[in-house]
Amino acid sequence: MMEALRAVESLGLPDAWIGAGFMRNAIWRYLHGQVVEPGSEDVDVVYFDPADARVERDLGLEMVLGRALPMNWSVCNQARMHGRNGDAPYRDTADALRHWPETATAVAVRWSGGRVELLAPFGLEDLLALRIRPTPAFQHKVAVYRARIIEKRWRERWPQAEIIEPASG
C-alpha cells in the first residue's frame, strides 16, 4: 500500500488521494480474516484539477502508474464527475467524496510530506464497524445504492457487514 501511495505522490497531481476500496477493502479483509494478494484489487486514484479534466489524461496517468507499479489502477479527476452523477460541480476532492455512494467507501489516503494523510468526510465509524450506509447525497438515489450492493456482491464478500437501507427506502 505504501508503494501505491508513493507512486501517486510522485505524479504531483493536485489534491490527489487513493480512495474507495483501497482502505475499505484492506480494513474489511482484516476484520473478516481474509488474505488477498497485493495488487489484485483496483487502486482508485482521485484528484481534482478543473484546468484539465480530460478522460484521456486519466488514461495516460493509469499507464504511467502501471509501468511504475503493476496494479489495477483507476484514475479519475473528480472535477468532471459531478456531471456523470447529476450533482452541482464539486469544489475539491473532499467535496467529491461527500457525493460518493457509501460512507465506508468515502475514505481516502495519501502520502504527503513524509506522512500518511486521511480524508474521511463522514468519519471512520461505519468503515470500522463494517457498516454499509448511503451518504446523504445518495439518500435519494436508492436504486443506484441497492444496485451497487448487488453488483459488488457485498453480502457474499463481506458477510459480517451490516447493510443499512436508505431512510427514503
C-alpha positions in Angstrom: 0.0 0.0 0.0 2.9 2.4 0.8 4.3 1.8 -2.7 1.0 2.8 -4.2 0.8 5.9 -2.1 4.3 6.9 -3.0 3.6 6.2 -6.7 0.6 8.6 -6.7 2.5 11.3 -4.8 5.3 11.1 -7.5 2.8 12.3 -10.1 2.4 15.7 -8.4 -1.4 15.8 -9.1 -3.4 18.4 -7.3 -5.5 17.2 -4.4 -4.6 13.6 -5.2 -5.7 10.6 -3.0 -6.3 6.9 -3.2 -9.8 6.2 -2.2 -12.8 3.9 -2.4 -11.9 0.2 -1.9 -8.2 0.8 -1.2 -8.8 1.4 2.5 -12.2 -0.1 2.9 -11.2 -3.5 1.4 -7.9 -3.6 3.4 -9.7 -3.0 6.7 -12.6 -5.2 5.9 -10.4 -8.1 4.7 -8.5 -7.8 8.1 -11.8 -7.8 10.1 -13.1 -10.8 8.1 -9.8 -12.7 8.5 -9.2 -12.7 4.7 -6.0 -12.5 2.8 -5.7 -11.1 -0.7 -2.7 -10.9 -2.9 -1.3 -7.3 -3.0 -2.3 -5.7 -6.3 -5.2 -7.9 -7.0 -7.8 -5.2 -6.4 -8.4 -1.9 -8.0 -6.5 1.1 -6.8 -8.7 4.2 -7.3 -6.8 7.4 -7.6 -8.8 10.5 -7.3 -7.6 14.1 -7.8 -9.1 17.5 -8.5 -7.9 19.6 -11.4 -10.6 21.7 -13.2 -7.9 23.0 -15.6 -7.5 19.7 -17.3 -10.4 17.3 -16.8 -9.9 15.2 -20.0 -10.6 11.4 -19.7 -7.5 10.9 -21.9 -5.3 12.4 -19.2 -6.6 9.9 -16.7 -6.0 7.0 -19.0 -2.4 8.2 -19.6 -1.9 8.5 -15.8 -3.1 4.9 -15.4 -0.5 3.8 -17.9 2.3 5.7 -16.1 1.3 4.2 -12.7 1.0 0.8 -14.3 4.6 1.0 -15.6 5.8 2.2 -12.2 3.9 -0.4 -10.1 1.9 -3.2 -11.7 -1.5 -2.9 -10.1 -5.1 -2.4 -11.3 -5.0 1.4 -11.4 -8.1 3.6 -12.0 -7.5 7.3 -12.2 -10.4 9.8 -12.1 -10.3 13.6 -12.0 -13.2 14.5 -9.7 -13.5 17.9 -11.4 -15.7 16.3 -14.1 -17.6 13.7 -12.1 -20.4 15.9 -10.9 -21.9 15.8 -14.5 -22.0 12.0 -14.5 -23.5 11.9 -11.0 -26.1 14.7 -11.6 -24.7 16.9 -8.9 -23.6 20.5 -8.7 -19.9 21.0 -9.5 -17.6 19.7 -6.8 -15.2 22.2 -5.1 -12.4 19.7 -4.4 -11.7 16.1 -3.7 -13.2 16.2 -0.2 -16.5 17.6 -1.7 -16.5 14.9 -4.3 -16.1 12.2 -1.6 -19.2 13.6 0.1 -21.1 12.6 -3.0 -19.9 9.1 -3.2 -22.4 6.3 -2.6 -21.4 4.8 0.8 -19.9 6.4 3.9 -17.5 3.5 4.3 -16.3 4.0 0.8 -15.9 7.8 1.1 -12.4 7.4 2.7 -9.1 8.2 1.0 -5.5 8.3 1.9 -2.3 9.9 0.5 1.4 10.1 1.2 2.3 13.8 1.5 5.3 15.4 3.1 6.6 12.2 4.5 3.4 11.2 6.3 0.1 9.5 5.6 -2.9 11.8 5.5 -6.5 10.6 5.8 -9.6 12.1 4.2 -12.9 10.9 5.6 -15.7 13.4 5.4 -18.1 11.1 7.2 -15.6 9.8 9.7 -14.4 6.2 10.1 -17.1 4.8 12.3 -19.0 3.0 9.5 -15.8 1.7 8.0 -14.5 0.2 11.3 -18.0 -1.1 12.2 -18.4 -3.0 8.9 -21.4 -0.8 8.1 -22.6 -0.1 4.6 -24.8 3.0 4.6 -25.6 5.6 1.9 -24.1 9.0 2.2 -26.6 11.9 2.5 -26.1 12.6 -1.2 -27.3 9.1 -2.0 -30.4 9.1 0.2 -32.4 10.0 -2.9 -30.5 7.6 -5.2 -31.9 4.4 -3.6 -31.9 2.3 -6.8 -28.2 3.1 -7.5 -27.2 2.4 -3.9 -29.0 -1.0 -4.0 -27.6 -1.9 -7.4 -24.1 -1.3 -6.1 -24.6 -3.7 -3.2 -25.7 -6.4 -5.6 -23.1 -5.6 -8.3 -20.3 -5.6 -5.9 -21.6 -8.8 -4.2 -21.1 -7.2 -0.8 -23.5 -9.6 1.0 -21.3 -12.5 -0.1 -17.9 -10.8 0.0 -18.5 -9.1 3.4 -20.9 -11.4 5.3 -20.2 -9.6 8.7 -21.1 -6.2 7.2 -24.4 -4.6 8.2 -26.2 -3.1 5.2 -28.4 -0.1 6.1 -31.3 0.7 3.9 -31.8 4.4 2.9 -34.2 6.4 5.1 -36.3 7.2 2.0 -36.4 3.4 1.4 
